[in-house]
């Protein structure tokens, strides 16, 4: 440690950390189908599903870091660790739909969905000692920094980061509080209450303070992933398909409305992490279809509304929104024989760009200009 610079030194000793967790789930699935009238079908289903935590959240390895300044002056040492006891995300899924098949190749449908999700993973914090690491900047009674604090008070000097370090370093170097106080006083201006800057730099560059037995143990603020949030995702989907007689020409369209009960609060304090559901947005799709004479062709437009793609970025805990995005794609396949077909696909024909931003559209995170792409392929059946 030098003034307010803290360095974590890697020891040649190894200390193992271990933990474990387990869970068991019963995952039922029930589906009902009722034909209310000819070609009018209703469906109702319930299922329970799980999603396991990411492996990087389960690791028990622990990383420590020094405080930004002496703990006596308010510095807080931080640490991060995984959590092998994380439970899987559990979702109760309810779905209901009504479908009308008014022609053999044409239909309209409406579907409702509701998902109740538990055990979303967020970050929790707790205070703990770790690996017997000791704090040389605590100012606690009986420690070097505690003796330095008392000596500085006797001189009428404040316990700034620089003063506290210099006095502690001098006590370590001389082995005497009295000798350290005398050296400090020789370079201290009681009128300006300032230590000579050149002397401060000399001590900073000459001495390091390591934790010793008389120092108290560090109290680390440990950040750990925890299961801490529940949420509900619900919405409705309208869809349909229609073919024009025997022309082989058809259209298909769908609209999905999605809502969630946990969103990002743009007016919340930028000093605190937020929990919010990612990736929720309304979508619209429309497809022009041709199916005849061995030709299968599609011209499809897919649009997605703005959605939250990231949270708590950088020190201001900013969100990341992806701007509304629409893409036109086309594909055509020709069946030369029942065994051989060739395909041509065009992606993003309108060359739509991708753009993400923070709390305001003007706060750009990322922008990418995208070109159209073409894929040529062949399919063989043996």
Buried (B, 14 or more C-beta within 10 A) or exposed (E): BBBBEBEEEEEEEEEEEEEEEEEEEEEEEEEEEEEEEEEEBEBBBBBBBBEEBEEEBBBBEBEBBBBBBBBBBEBEBBBBBBBBBBBBBBBBBBBBBBBBBEEEEBBBBBBBBEBBBBBBBEEEEEEBBBBEBBBBBBBBEEBBBBBBBBBBEEBEBEBBBBBBBBBBBBBBBBEEBEEBBEBBEEBBEEEEEBBEEEBBEEBBEEBBBEBEEBBBBBBBBBBBBBBEBEBBBBBBBBBBBBBEEEEBBBBBBBBBBBEBEBBBEEEEEEEEEBBBBEEBBBBBBBBBBBBEEEEBBBBBBBBBBBBBBBBBEEEEBBBBBBBBBEBBBBBBBBBEEEEEBEBBBBBBBEEBEEBBBBBEEEEEBEEEEBEBEEEEEEEEEE
